[in-house]
Amino acid sequence: MESDFINITAENLADEHLCCIIRSKKPHQGIEAKKKWLSERLKEGHVFRKLNEKAVVFIEYAPLETAWVPIIGGNYYYLYCLWVSGSHKRKGYGKSLMEYCLADAKRKGKSGVCMLGAQKQKAWLSDQAFAKKFGFKVVDTTDYGYDLLALSFDGTLPNFTQRVKNPEIENKELTIYHDMQCPYICQNVERVKKYCEQNGVPVSFIQVDTLQKAKELPCVFNNWSVFYKGKFETVNLLDAASLSRILKK
């Protein structure tokens, strides 16, 4: 089965699809932004491994020291995403990808692998139940429904930054933190901008474009986090209905 997969490299990045949004020839702003972001991360040991066909089957992880998440800990891998979708489910691909990540971590002398989870499963996040089958355990929590899971090889553990524990900001208007790791972000930024312009809603977009900004985030999720009236609201992408619900609070 290992021969069915391919790792993204600096050499093949321009030609390979990135799974989340599959396109053949049609340009896509989000994909180009992700490829630009990924081209820099590959130099830092970031791994993007996928099924070698047009399918949503992939794993993405990086050394925790350079992972764009508000999590700290020595010598870990951070697992951003493990996703198997559609007709490719229940064929052992998820198991194979996780085993590859764990074996890679041990081969590189890592202390373990960690990942973000939610007490109520979120669409963005890899399945906690699946991870726990491999020995992952909850090692840190927030008061707003998110967990840090880790599989430790040497007894050391990572943790959330203290900033994450209290997800409040000074800005009271609609505020969205986002980066360019996910191909869906660009189009959602434009959708929210349009809605806010049409409805006279003040909005601030804060692009997380450096590792330092990511480590200092006031919330658990780096790709997309929404605040309103200074309070954390959601990591979900927003349509008109969800925006309206938030703004009525």
Secondary structure, 3 states (H helix, E strand, C coil): CHHHEEECCCCCCCCCCCCCCCCCCCCCHHHHHHHHHHHHHHHHCCEEEEECCCCCEEEEEEEHHHCCCCEECCCEEEEEEEEECHHHCCCCHHHHHHHHHHHHHHHCCCCEEEEEEECCCCCCCCCHHHHHCCCCEEEEECCCCEEEEEEECCCCCCEECHHHHCCECCCCCEEEEECCCCCCHHHHHHHHHHHHHHHCCCEEEEECCCHHHHHCCCCCCCCEEEEECCEEEECCCCCHHHHHHHHCC
